[in-house]
Amino acid sequence: MLGPPPTSGTRDAFQELALEGGCKSFGWINAMKKHDKKSYKKVCRTVREDGAYIEAGENDNLIVQKLNANKNALGIFGFSFLEQNSDTVQGSLIDGQEPTFDNIADGEYPVSRPLYFYVKKAHIDVVPGIKEYLAEFTNERAFGEDGYLADKGMIPLNAAARNQVANDVKTLKNLAL
């Protein structure tokens, strides 16, 4: 298995969604989370260090190259690289779901997650550029179906969800925790 190093958000997502997701299917391991969270995380998020997992760096192109050289290998990288290299590599079925644009957008592919960023309301008028930053990333040019974030491999929310997010940002709605 080839994948990113510990400093990668993709690896964080893999550990949380795939490794920990697998743990949740074992009742005795899942029960550990309530009583010994530290042990639970060690069991459920530790990546093997015996050579079965090879850190291929932050360069997803290198992972794709190594996958093409070894047809028995499995690689971990973002959807955009799968899409860009679908002529030479294929995605893995998880719980019968393919890693397609629609399955990821609908939340059906279990090893995918949304991207969030948070801003403290107190920083809005204090930190230069925060208002502009928020406006930029909640603009259809950026996060719309044909926005530049989609061109970079991000999968946009549906129109209703995008409208809600844009409105929440404009009104600086607090998150309900």
Residue frames as a rotation matrix with the C-alpha (Angstrom) as fourth column:
MET 1
0.590 0.808 0.000 0.00
0.808 -0.590 0.000 0.00
0.000 0.000 -1.000 0.00
LEU 2
-0.580 -0.741 0.339 1.32
0.759 -0.642 -0.105 3.39
0.296 0.196 0.935 -1.02
GLY 3
0.544 0.839 0.010 0.18
0.770 -0.504 0.391 6.56
0.333 -0.205 -0.920 0.65
PRO 4
0.380 -0.332 0.863 0.96
-0.081 -0.942 -0.326 9.98
0.922 0.054 -0.385 2.02
PRO 5
-0.623 -0.706 -0.336 3.05
0.345 0.138 -0.928 10.79
0.702 -0.694 0.158 5.12
PRO 6
-0.262 0.518 -0.814 1.66
0.964 0.108 -0.241 11.68
-0.037 -0.848 -0.528 8.57
THR 7
-0.736 -0.090 -0.671 1.70
0.205 -0.974 -0.095 15.40
-0.645 -0.207 0.736 7.69
SER 8
-0.941 0.337 0.014 -0.94
-0.045 -0.165 0.985 14.91
0.334 0.927 0.171 4.99
GLY 9
-0.442 0.876 0.192 -4.63
-0.803 -0.291 -0.520 15.70
-0.400 -0.384 0.832 5.32
THR 10
0.153 0.451 -0.880 -5.32
-0.793 0.587 0.163 12.82
0.590 0.673 0.447 2.95
ARG 11
-0.592 -0.416 -0.690 -3.65
0.066 0.829 -0.556 10.45
0.803 -0.374 -0.463 5.39
ASP 12
-0.908 0.332 0.257 -5.66
-0.352 -0.271 -0.896 11.95
-0.228 -0.904 0.363 8.25
ALA 13
-0.017 0.957 -0.290 -8.84
-0.997 -0.037 -0.064 11.30
-0.072 0.288 0.955 6.28
PHE 14
-0.036 -0.066 -0.997 -7.74
-0.430 0.902 -0.044 7.72
0.902 0.427 -0.061 5.50
GLN 15
-0.902 -0.351 -0.253 -7.01
0.075 0.449 -0.890 7.03
0.426 -0.822 -0.378 9.16
GLU 16
-0.721 0.671 0.174 -10.31
-0.533 -0.376 -0.758 8.52
-0.443 -0.639 0.629 10.30
LEU 17
0.109 0.896 -0.430 -12.61
-0.974 0.011 -0.225 7.19
-0.197 0.443 0.874 7.59
ALA 18
0.271 -0.037 -0.962 -11.07
-0.555 0.810 -0.188 3.90
0.786 0.585 0.199 6.51
LEU 19
-0.641 -0.602 -0.476 -9.08
0.019 0.607 -0.794 2.60
0.767 -0.518 -0.378 9.48
GLU 20
-0.908 0.341 0.245 -11.34
-0.320 -0.184 -0.930 3.91
-0.272 -0.922 0.276 12.22
GLY 21
-0.054 0.919 -0.391 -14.37
-0.996 -0.022 0.085 3.17
0.070 0.394 0.917 10.06
GLY 22
-0.085 -0.062 -0.994 -13.30
-0.284 0.958 -0.035 -0.47
0.955 0.279 -0.099 10.02
CYS 23
-0.947 -0.310 -0.089 -12.91
0.015 0.236 -0.972 -0.45
0.322 -0.921 -0.218 13.80
LYS 24
-0.551 0.796 0.251 -16.52
-0.815 -0.449 -0.367 0.61
-0.179 -0.407 0.896 14.20
SER 25
0.173 0.623 -0.763 -17.60
-0.724 0.606 0.331 -2.72
0.668 0.495 0.556 12.77
PHE 26
-0.316 -0.322 -0.892 -16.11
0.386 0.816 -0.431 -4.54
0.867 -0.481 -0.134 15.78
GLY 27
0.642 0.746 0.177 -18.22
0.130 -0.334 0.934 -4.01
0.756 -0.576 -0.312 18.88
TRP 28
0.659 -0.421 -0.624 -15.45
0.743 0.233 0.628 -4.70
-0.119 -0.877 0.466 21.38
ILE 29
-0.498 -0.841 0.211 -13.11
0.864 -0.503 0.034 -2.18
0.077 0.199 0.977 19.71
ASN 30
-0.215 0.516 0.830 -15.86
0.244 -0.794 0.557 0.38
0.946 0.322 0.045 19.31
ALA 31
0.784 0.520 -0.339 -16.73
0.408 -0.019 0.913 0.00
0.469 -0.854 -0.227 23.03
MET 32
0.011 -0.894 -0.447 -13.10
0.999 -0.009 0.042 0.85
-0.042 -0.447 0.893 23.86
LYS 33
-0.376 -0.155 0.914 -13.72
0.483 -0.874 0.050 4.39
0.791 0.460 0.404 22.60
LYS 34
0.569 0.706 0.422 -15.94
-0.049 -0.483 0.874 5.17
0.821 -0.518 -0.241 25.60
HIS 35
0.972 -0.105 -0.209 -13.55
0.232 0.297 0.926 3.78
-0.035 -0.949 0.314 28.22
ASP 36
0.178 -0.975 -0.130 -10.03
0.383 -0.053 0.922 4.29
-0.907 -0.214 0.364 26.85
LYS 37
0.926 0.309 -0.217 -9.96
-0.036 -0.501 -0.865 6.81
-0.377 0.808 -0.453 24.02
LYS 38
0.207 -0.936 -0.286 -6.16
-0.886 -0.303 0.350 6.82
-0.414 0.181 -0.892 23.84
SER 39
-0.537 -0.371 0.758 -5.98
-0.136 0.924 0.357 3.05
-0.833 0.088 -0.546 23.29
TYR 40
0.433 0.787 0.440 -8.89
0.436 0.245 -0.866 3.21
-0.789 0.567 -0.237 20.86
LYS 41
0.818 -0.161 -0.552 -7.07
-0.488 -0.702 -0.519 5.79
-0.304 0.693 -0.653 18.73
LYS 42
-0.238 -0.968 0.082 -3.86
-0.803 0.243 0.544 3.76
-0.547 0.063 -0.835 18.85
VAL 43
-0.395 0.163 0.904 -5.66
0.235 0.969 -0.072 0.61
-0.888 0.185 -0.421 17.72
CYS 44
0.393 0.805 0.443 -7.89
0.647 0.100 -0.756 2.29
-0.653 0.584 -0.482 15.15
ARG 45
0.970 0.018 -0.241 -5.71
-0.131 -0.797 -0.590 4.97
-0.203 0.604 -0.771 13.60
THR 46
0.131 -0.988 0.079 -2.23
-0.428 0.015 0.904 3.50
-0.894 -0.152 -0.421 13.58
VAL 47
0.782 -0.016 -0.623 -0.75
-0.608 0.205 -0.767 2.88
0.140 0.979 0.151 10.15
ARG 48
0.894 -0.432 0.122 1.45
0.387 0.879 0.279 -0.20
-0.228 -0.202 0.953 9.89
GLU 49
0.612 -0.767 -0.193 5.17
-0.765 -0.636 0.102 0.40
-0.201 0.086 -0.976 10.04
ASP 50
0.191 -0.517 0.834 6.35
-0.111 0.833 0.542 -3.06
-0.975 -0.196 0.101 8.98
GLY 51
-0.807 -0.572 -0.147 6.75
-0.160 -0.027 0.987 -2.22
-0.569 0.820 -0.070 5.30
ALA 52
-0.369 0.749 0.550 3.18
0.867 0.491 -0.088 -3.03
-0.336 0.444 -0.831 4.25
TYR 53
0.833 0.551 -0.049 2.46
0.512 -0.802 -0.307 0.71
-0.209 0.231 -0.950 4.05
ILE 54
-0.250 -0.941 0.226 4.97
0.960 -0.210 0.184 2.77
-0.126 0.263 0.956 2.12
GLU 55
0.415 0.312 -0.855 5.02
0.302 -0.933 -0.195 6.51
-0.858 -0.177 -0.481 2.53
ALA 56
0.076 -0.318 0.945 5.28
0.996 0.074 -0.055 7.93
-0.053 0.945 0.323 -0.96
GLY 57
-0.862 -0.447 -0.238 5.53
0.458 -0.889 0.010 11.56
-0.216 -0.101 0.971 0.11
GLU 58
-0.210 0.782 -0.587 3.13
0.015 -0.598 -0.801 14.37
-0.978 -0.177 0.114 -0.65
ASN 59
-0.591 -0.110 -0.799 3.49
-0.741 -0.316 0.592 13.83
-0.318 0.942 0.105 -4.40
ASP 60
0.246 0.801 0.545 0.36
-0.370 0.598 -0.711 12.00
-0.896 -0.027 0.444 -5.61
ASN 61
0.612 -0.098 -0.785 1.90
-0.781 0.082 -0.619 11.71
0.125 0.992 -0.027 -9.09
LEU 62
-0.513 -0.858 -0.017 4.56
-0.825 0.498 -0.265 9.46
0.236 -0.122 -0.964 -7.56
ILE 63
-0.395 0.466 0.792 1.87
-0.395 0.692 -0.604 7.20
-0.829 -0.551 -0.089 -6.08
VAL 64
0.696 0.675 -0.244 0.18
-0.480 0.186 -0.857 6.94
-0.534 0.714 0.453 -9.49
GLN 65
0.204 -0.711 -0.673 3.53
-0.898 0.138 -0.417 6.09
0.389 0.690 -0.611 -11.12
LYS 66
-0.751 -0.510 0.420 4.20
-0.650 0.683 -0.333 3.37
-0.117 -0.523 -0.844 -8.55
LEU 67
0.052 0.849 0.526 0.68
-0.377 0.505 -0.776 1.96
-0.925 -0.158 0.347 -9.02
ASN 68
0.745 0.199 -0.637 1.28
-0.660 0.086 -0.746 1.75
-0.094 0.976 0.196 -12.74
ALA 69
-0.210 -0.914 -0.348 4.57
-0.860 0.342 -0.379 -0.07
0.466 0.219 -0.857 -12.10
ASN 70
-0.994 -0.099 0.039 3.00
-0.104 0.831 -0.546 -2.54
0.022 -0.547 -0.837 -9.66
LYS 71
-0.429 0.891 -0.149 -0.48
-0.397 -0.038 0.917 -3.71
0.811 0.453 0.370 -10.63
ASN 72
-0.017 0.397 -0.918 -0.90
0.650 0.702 0.292 -5.43
0.760 -0.591 -0.270 -7.22
ALA 73
-0.874 -0.382 -0.300 -0.38
0.476 -0.550 -0.687 -2.21
0.097 -0.743 0.662 -5.23
LEU 74
0.357 0.933 -0.045 -3.05
0.894 -0.327 0.308 -0.08
0.272 -0.150 -0.950 -3.60
GLY 75
-0.714 -0.636 0.293 -2.66
0.555 -0.769 -0.316 3.69
0.426 -0.063 0.902 -3.34
ILE 76
0.215 0.725 -0.655 -4.22
0.924 -0.367 -0.103 6.41
-0.315 -0.583 -0.749 -1.25
PHE 77
-0.912 -0.406 -0.057 -4.72
0.371 -0.877 0.304 9.83
-0.174 0.256 0.951 -2.80
GLY 78
-0.464 0.747 -0.477 -7.42
-0.221 -0.619 -0.754 12.37
-0.858 -0.244 0.452 -3.51
PHE 79
0.326 0.761 0.561 -10.25
0.437 0.405 -0.803 12.03
-0.838 0.507 -0.201 -5.99
SER 80
0.704 -0.053 -0.708 -8.79
-0.524 -0.712 -0.467 14.61
-0.479 0.700 -0.530 -8.38
PHE 81
-0.383 -0.907 -0.175 -5.79
-0.837 0.260 0.482 12.34
-0.392 0.331 -0.859 -9.02
LEU 82
-0.419 0.344 0.840 -8.04
0.271 0.931 -0.246 9.35
-0.867 0.124 -0.483 -9.57
GLU 83
0.650 0.755 -0.081 -10.05
0.207 -0.279 -0.938 11.37
-0.731 0.593 -0.337 -12.07
GLN 84
0.483 -0.547 -0.684 -6.94
-0.793 -0.604 -0.078 12.69
-0.370 0.580 -0.725 -13.81
ASN 85
-0.583 -0.802 -0.131 -5.45
-0.801 0.541 0.255 9.19
-0.133 0.254 -0.958 -14.06
SER 86
0.185 0.776 0.602 -8.56
-0.584 0.580 -0.568 7.07
-0.790 -0.247 0.561 -14.62
ASP 87
0.670 -0.005 -0.743 -7.06
-0.696 0.345 -0.630 5.79
0.259 0.939 0.227 -17.86
THR 88
-0.148 -0.828 -0.541 -4.35
-0.398 0.551 -0.734 3.93
0.906 0.107 -0.411 -15.90
VAL 89
-0.990 -0.127 -0.059 -5.67
0.004 0.400 -0.917 3.41
0.140 -0.908 -0.395 -12.34
GLN 90
-0.139 0.989 -0.054 -9.06
0.116 0.071 0.991 2.53
0.983 0.132 -0.125 -10.92
GLY 91
-0.303 0.134 0.943 -10.77
-0.856 -0.473 -0.208 3.45
0.418 -0.871 0.259 -7.68
SER 92
-0.955 -0.064 -0.290 -11.62
0.073 0.896 -0.438 0.94
0.288 -0.439 -0.851 -4.99
LEU 93
0.046 0.998 -0.030 -15.16
-0.055 0.033 0.998 -0.12
0.997 -0.044 0.057 -4.19
ILE 94
-0.973 -0.202 0.113 -16.01
-0.117 0.012 -0.993 0.53
0.199 -0.979 -0.035 -0.53
ASP 95
-0.556 0.809 0.189 -19.22
0.024 0.243 -0.970 -1.04
-0.831 -0.535 -0.154 0.76
GLY 96
-0.078 0.503 0.861 -20.21
0.869 0.457 -0.188 -1.56
-0.488 0.733 -0.473 -2.88
GLN 97
0.845 0.383 -0.374 -19.80
0.215 -0.882 -0.419 2.13
-0.490 0.273 -0.827 -3.73
GLU 98
0.225 -0.757 0.613 -17.52
0.943 0.011 -0.333 3.43
0.246 0.653 0.716 -6.46
PRO 99
-0.185 -0.351 -0.918 -15.51
0.577 -0.795 0.188 6.61
-0.795 -0.495 0.350 -5.92
THR 100
-0.228 0.206 0.952 -17.45
0.913 -0.296 0.282 8.67
0.340 0.933 -0.120 -8.45
PHE 101
-0.876 -0.053 0.479 -18.20
0.011 -0.996 -0.091 12.38
0.482 -0.074 0.873 -8.48
ASP 102
-0.026 0.978 0.209 -21.88
-0.461 -0.197 0.865 11.75
0.887 -0.074 0.455 -7.73
ASN 103
0.454 0.183 -0.872 -21.26
0.529 0.732 0.429 9.19
0.717 -0.656 0.236 -4.97
ILE 104
-0.568 -0.700 -0.433 -18.84
0.791 -0.319 -0.521 11.53
0.227 -0.638 0.736 -3.24
ALA 105
-0.789 0.312 0.529 -21.12
-0.227 -0.949 0.219 14.55
0.571 0.053 0.820 -3.68
ASP 106
0.235 0.971 -0.054 -24.05
-0.391 0.146 0.909 12.60
0.890 -0.192 0.414 -2.22
GLY 107
-0.082 -0.350 0.933 -21.97
-0.997 0.017 -0.082 11.28
0.012 -0.937 -0.350 0.68
GLU 108
0.868 0.492 -0.068 -22.43
-0.495 0.867 -0.047 7.69
0.036 0.075 0.997 -0.54
TYR 109
0.368 -0.814 -0.450 -18.72
0.131 0.525 -0.841 6.88
0.921 0.250 0.299 -0.86
PRO 110
0.914 0.215 -0.345 -17.74
0.339 0.062 0.939 6.13
0.223 -0.975 -0.017 2.73
VAL 111
0.123 -0.932 -0.340 -14.09
0.891 -0.047 0.452 7.13
-0.437 -0.358 0.825 2.42
SER 112
-0.416 -0.191 0.889 -14.76
0.575 -0.813 0.094 10.77
0.705 0.550 0.448 1.55
ARG 113
-0.014 0.396 -0.918 -15.56
0.934 -0.323 -0.154 13.79
-0.358 -0.860 -0.365 3.62
PRO 114
0.774 0.318 0.547 -16.48
0.504 -0.833 -0.229 17.44
0.383 0.453 -0.805 3.23
LEU 115
-0.438 -0.899 -0.006 -13.94
0.791 -0.383 -0.477 20.19
0.426 -0.214 0.879 3.67
TYR 116
0.752 0.644 -0.144 -14.74
0.621 -0.617 0.482 22.85
0.221 -0.452 -0.864 6.26
PHE 117
-0.545 -0.833 0.094 -12.99
0.608 -0.470 -0.640 25.97
0.578 -0.292 0.762 7.31
TYR 118
0.448 0.679 -0.582 -13.92
0.882 -0.229 0.412 28.02
0.146 -0.698 -0.701 10.32
VAL 119
-0.437 -0.504 0.745 -13.55
0.326 -0.861 -0.392 31.70
0.839 0.072 0.540 11.09
LYS 120
-0.424 0.263 -0.867 -13.98
0.873 -0.136 -0.468 33.34
-0.241 -0.955 -0.172 14.47
LYS 121
0.501 0.719 0.482 -16.58
0.792 -0.605 0.081 36.07
0.350 0.341 -0.872 14.25
ALA 122
0.750 -0.251 -0.612 -14.38
0.310 -0.684 0.660 38.22
-0.584 -0.685 -0.436 16.51
HIS 123
-0.290 -0.952 0.099 -11.69
0.489 -0.058 0.871 38.22
-0.823 0.301 0.482 13.79
ILE 124
0.322 0.511 0.797 -13.93
0.934 -0.033 -0.356 39.57
-0.156 0.859 -0.488 11.02
ASP 125
0.923 0.088 0.375 -13.16
0.185 -0.955 -0.231 43.24
0.338 0.283 -0.898 11.57
VAL 126
0.706 -0.706 0.055 -9.73
-0.317 -0.246 0.916 42.64
-0.634 -0.664 -0.397 13.09
VAL 127
-0.177 -0.778 0.602 -7.87
0.316 0.535 0.784 40.41
-0.932 0.329 0.151 10.63
PRO 128
-0.146 0.091 -0.985 -7.38
-0.745 -0.666 0.049 42.11
-0.651 0.741 0.165 7.25
GLY 129
-0.632 -0.116 -0.766 -8.83
-0.744 0.366 0.559 40.18
0.215 0.923 -0.318 4.33
ILE 130
-0.873 0.313 0.373 -11.09
0.067 0.835 -0.545 37.79
-0.483 -0.451 -0.750 6.27
LYS 131
0.095 0.967 -0.235 -14.32
-0.241 -0.206 -0.948 39.23
-0.966 0.147 0.213 4.81
GLU 132
0.170 -0.111 -0.979 -12.86
-0.974 -0.172 -0.150 39.05
-0.152 0.979 -0.137 1.31
TYR 133
-0.853 -0.521 -0.036 -11.61
-0.522 0.852 0.041 35.51
0.009 0.053 -0.999 1.92
LEU 134
-0.550 0.732 0.402 -15.06
0.144 0.557 -0.818 34.36
-0.822 -0.392 -0.412 2.98
ALA 135
0.351 0.704 -0.618 -16.70
-0.497 -0.420 -0.760 36.14
-0.794 0.573 0.202 0.06
GLU 136
-0.244 -0.541 -0.805 -14.27
-0.969 0.118 0.215 34.57
-0.022 0.833 -0.553 -2.39
PHE 137
-0.964 -0.265 -0.035 -14.72
-0.265 0.964 -0.001 30.98
0.034 0.009 -0.999 -1.30
THR 138
-0.427 0.884 0.188 -18.52
0.414 0.377 -0.828 31.24
-0.803 -0.276 -0.528 -1.12
ASN 139
-0.087 0.306 -0.948 -18.83
-0.751 -0.645 -0.139 32.73
-0.654 0.700 0.286 -4.58
GLU 140
0.804 0.477 0.355 -20.19
-0.132 0.725 -0.676 30.56
-0.580 0.497 0.646 -7.41
ARG 141
0.637 -0.648 -0.418 -16.97
-0.645 -0.150 -0.749 31.31
0.423 0.747 -0.513 -9.38
ALA 142
-0.421 -0.840 0.342 -15.13
-0.883 0.294 -0.366 29.39
0.207 -0.456 -0.865 -6.67
PHE 143
-0.807 0.029 0.589 -17.42
-0.331 0.804 -0.494 26.78
-0.488 -0.594 -0.640 -5.13
GLY 144
0.239 0.916 -0.323 -20.04
-0.818 0.010 -0.575 26.42
-0.524 0.401 0.751 -7.83
GLU 145
0.726 0.138 0.674 -20.45
0.109 0.945 -0.310 23.40
-0.679 0.298 0.671 -10.10
ASP 146
0.721 -0.474 0.506 -18.19
0.594 0.049 -0.803 25.02
0.355 0.879 0.317 -12.70
GLY 147
0.936 -0.325 0.138 -16.04
-0.351 -0.810 0.469 26.91
-0.041 -0.487 -0.872 -10.20
TYR 148
0.256 -0.934 -0.248 -12.28
-0.673 0.012 -0.740 26.86
0.694 0.356 -0.626 -10.05
LEU 149
-0.234 -0.316 0.920 -12.33
-0.903 0.422 -0.084 24.68
-0.362 -0.850 -0.384 -6.93
ALA 150
0.719 0.511 0.471 -14.10
-0.250 0.822 -0.511 21.97
-0.648 0.250 0.719 -8.95
ASP 151
0.798 -0.494 -0.346 -11.33
-0.370 0.052 -0.928 22.32
0.476 0.868 -0.141 -11.53
LYS 152
-0.212 -0.915 0.343 -8.88
-0.866 0.013 -0.500 21.55
0.453 -0.404 -0.795 -8.70
GLY 153
-0.638 -0.033 -0.769 -10.74
0.025 0.998 -0.064 18.37
0.770 -0.060 -0.636 -7.75
MET 154
-0.901 0.411 0.141 -13.11
-0.211 -0.129 -0.969 19.66
-0.380 -0.903 0.203 -5.09
ILE 155
-0.641 0.762 0.095 -16.63
0.630 0.451 0.631 18.31
0.438 0.464 -0.770 -5.37
PRO 156
-0.808 0.297 0.509 -19.19
-0.377 -0.924 -0.059 21.10
0.453 -0.240 0.859 -4.93
LEU 157
-0.719 0.688 0.098 -22.18
0.116 0.258 -0.959 20.98
-0.685 -0.679 -0.265 -2.65
ASN 158
-0.271 0.709 0.651 -25.55
0.959 0.136 0.250 20.85
0.089 0.692 -0.716 -4.34
ALA 159
-0.435 0.072 0.897 -27.11
0.327 -0.916 0.233 24.23
0.839 0.395 0.375 -5.21
ALA 160
0.643 0.748 0.161 -29.38
0.089 -0.282 0.955 24.38
0.760 -0.600 -0.248 -2.16
ALA 161
0.634 -0.481 -0.606 -26.51
0.762 0.251 0.597 23.61
-0.135 -0.840 0.525 0.23
ARG 162
-0.449 -0.816 0.363 -24.24
0.863 -0.501 -0.058 26.16
0.230 0.287 0.930 -1.50
ASN 163
-0.046 0.522 0.852 -26.94
0.131 -0.842 0.523 28.82
0.990 0.136 -0.029 -1.19
GLN 164
0.879 0.387 -0.279 -27.32
0.284 0.046 0.958 28.02
0.384 -0.921 -0.069 2.52
VAL 165
0.195 -0.897 -0.397 -23.57
0.959 0.089 0.270 28.21
-0.207 -0.433 0.877 3.12
ALA 166
-0.525 -0.391 0.756 -23.27
0.631 -0.775 0.038 31.48
0.571 0.497 0.654 1.19
ASN 167
0.336 0.738 0.585 -26.16
0.006 -0.623 0.782 32.96
0.942 -0.259 -0.214 3.17
ASP 168
0.832 -0.064 -0.551 -24.74
0.546 0.272 0.792 31.73
0.099 -0.960 0.262 6.48
VAL 169
-0.211 -0.976 -0.056 -21.41
0.976 -0.213 0.034 33.35
-0.045 -0.048 0.998 5.65
LYS 170
-0.383 0.113 0.917 -23.00
0.364 -0.893 0.263 36.63
0.849 0.435 0.301 4.57
THR 171
0.549 0.700 0.456 -25.03
-0.206 -0.416 0.886 36.83
0.810 -0.581 -0.084 7.76
LEU 172
-0.480 -0.849 0.220 -22.16
-0.541 0.088 -0.837 35.46
0.691 -0.521 -0.501 9.87
LYS 173
0.623 0.782 0.017 -24.45
-0.563 0.433 0.704 32.82
0.543 -0.448 0.710 11.32
ASN 174
-0.211 -0.651 0.729 -22.96
-0.960 0.278 -0.030 31.02
-0.184 -0.706 -0.683 14.31
LEU 175
-0.485 -0.012 -0.874 -22.50
-0.334 0.927 0.173 27.28
0.808 0.376 -0.453 14.07
ALA 176
0.560 0.654 0.508 -24.80
-0.787 0.228 0.574 25.20
0.260 -0.721 0.642 16.21
LEU 177
-0.479 -0.830 -0.285 -22.53
-0.640 0.553 -0.534 22.94
0.601 -0.073 -0.796 18.20
